[in-house]
């Protein structure tokens, strides 16, 4: 197409509101237009990239025999009551009433809809396993949308749902999705995406992986091991149990610690390491109106996702406890003689289990106690893993102290859901013996817009989008110099343009009366993998100047050889 | 694909809830699943047909240089305040609040979003004309969804918006869309769709066409002329002015008409035709709390769309007036001496303008008056066209009394919008003289799901979908008999299936252990344009039995010739 007609101008300045590289490039290049908080229009360039990503996803889904459907965005409360999620999910689920006063939602995911859609369509075991998928609009009322397309409210997602008669079948199909996802990320140009074990969160289920692009812009924390292939989301990452720092049991003794409230103060004051202390972290649980006190060795931090999973509470209902006049001796909290005016639940981290003798708060202003043994002194029965993994913790898999923490963007996820939805919604099939059984489910998601932005986080710099060839909005960008002034340039250019379009390439022709500098800068923001510069000087030598994705310098190509040159380049990028 | 794996079983019985042929077939054939009132899942067969229709639309949009975008479904009140539609549209516009309490809507159309998306993208006249389009989800909170996909609440729509610097440019591009639409309807298999002049309704603007499929299932009334190509939606259809039935002026005289309240009673009582009477039709306008009395010649009916357009009131705010104790003498209302306790507006239809002497109510129980001349007696200044066209009215175009009224389904529409949205939202460009101007818009819609259902209304019978070849979910349906029992049949079938898939056809293989009757009945509901039956008996003669779309009988085709036979058939259907 002619660039003069392309809707979505490049902007001269880096957009002030951009918080991430991808956000800035998508705005500056004219790919997106913000309509409201977390709500965007995909302009023609953005839609082109998105459509290519969607087609790659569609091909890989079809290849593993998933069948495409289209489920609605708007759903009834009744449907979402099917597995109890209408009440269980917080205000990110957008609820409203239709004109008849019926309670409705905007779907942020489609497990219930998928089950309802196939409820009576797979009555015999012979139909299993099967998958349905869709590429469809979703809405999640994020409190903090951010980063352009990285975290939005309205988004296009590919979501798939598989149905099975056995765990073996689920595992087999799950593995097919696992591989298909790796193919998809490789084909869109970011093969470096890794699958990490993840939290199943509100989805329920027995296992899950997230596909993570490791990069600074990511808001997820990913634990990987430098010595083996262990990887997990920080939310679920485990380290091998620590060696106890204290091995000798002692009697409890009171220590006067005037105004010494923080762990840092205490380690300085007592001149001992944090490994010899137990700290208390206090939360308030809104749903049950309880205080939750977590005791953990003081060198460790509480992983709130693990804590929520243990307590079975969602993130809106568990908040840090504010200090107030509630009988709790803030700054000096300890396990022995704890006081509170509010009902309290205690959680003990694994790190305390084998410690013989720790120092903790005395529940009395300006005092701590030493010699605390949790099993002996508070009869703690159950020690659970609520600790965050730290850098250089010991890997559970290989046993080396080489765990590393990186930022990552989640670009996809796959879940073994189990029977949560099928059972709650009464989906059954008859097995080989004619007996009614409940199918097992898996579900599999990829956010299309986030994937698009993630590719930029991985590949682009602030001037150049560097789209991988498979998803660039155009294949070839023809940038003639003096196109509007020099008839010779125009004639050669028009012929080249017509011929390349005739060969089936997507060609953008910069027909504007702009300087070479402006044209090249815009070209870097559009990112066709092949740029052909037509100039009077090169025409004299029967050459085009060609610069391809990844080239540091332009190459002069004989005009006669250009079609072969382009064909070879394009084939070389096929994945 | 293997039919045993296809999700979406055919149903044995005609669905009770089906109100239309298309509705019944889409449910019976497993194309759709109802999720809530007016909200459906497209199952794999439905999605396949929909995707083919979408691709045809996309090709024709691209061909006229419309650029594909994707605008969001969720929009802010603020955006919809841009042209005043947040307040102007009734409860079919679904309004809700997001988690921050911001007023939002689910978009049912995207004029405001389109203008906002391109607001700063076309600052110079050189960018014009241009079009953007999307194929996207919309929501309209219909009070009465009906007929499966004919009138739904959530739907996929192609909507396009064009922008212009002159009326000439709008007209030129409008004509391109006009032609593109005709191509689209021809390519999906219903070239019989006609474009009719239509009401611009809440969209504003200077002209519009609706694309109508004339069929009994339609809920629109379409006026066409049997003698020329005049066609219009009943909402805006005009007939040539009637010849006056009364030509002699008379004095007003009271007539005693005891208990004679209806026009029918009056024509019988006085033994005169309805053309000699004026009737009153009474409405109540909710927004201004006024009574609206329409006087019209008694052989005609009031066209409420015309009336609403004249009064500039939407359909929720103008309702038939209930008879109550309000000072109006119901049954005997007339123009002379009208009484009411409520503020009243009068509307006089064109049909009264040249009548010399009519009979009308006397505004007094059991009395009418004769000799009424509206110009003389009530000083009526303005006579407007609020009459419904009737069958055999005189055509405004050719002058023959051959107007006909048919039912039609609206499958698309095109509007000349003018500057309503661009002006209200402050979109401007600089013209050749550097002066800021407001662009002119057009907009162009096609409902994808409704189009799919309409094709069935036009082509199907209650047993057979008869999809046109271009949009059938599969190209070829192989129906082997005794596939699971007869190894010879299985071997031949598998080879045929593999080869046809290898040739790039979309092939459905009925691998189920079902009777020929069940297989053929299902095949009729799936509607691949080519059905190949493989049977032991025909294999003996080296034949396949082939039945194609439109064939009354099956044909025996030499096994060696099958590929050529299919190729010829498929090419014959290309549009």
Interface residues (C-beta under 8 A of the other chain):
Chain A: X1 X4 X5 X6 X7 X8 X9 X30 X33 X35 X36 X39 X40 X41 X42 X43 X44 X46 X47 X48 X50 X51 X65 X67 X68 X69 X70 X71 X72 X73 X74 X75 X76 X79 X91 X92 X94 X96 X97 X98 X99 X102 X104 X106 X113 X116 X117 X118 X120 X121 X122 X126 X127 X130 X132 X134 X136 X137 X139 X141 X143 X153 X154 X156
Chain B: X1 X4 X5 X6 X7 X8 X9 X30 X33 X35 X36 X39 X40 X41 X42 X43 X44 X46 X47 X48 X50 X51 X65 X67 X68 X69 X70 X71 X72 X73 X74 X75 X76 X79 X91 X92 X94 X96 X97 X98 X99 X102 X104 X106 X113 X116 X117 X118 X120 X121 X122 X126 X127 X130 X132 X134 X136 X137 X139 X141 X143 X153 X154 X156
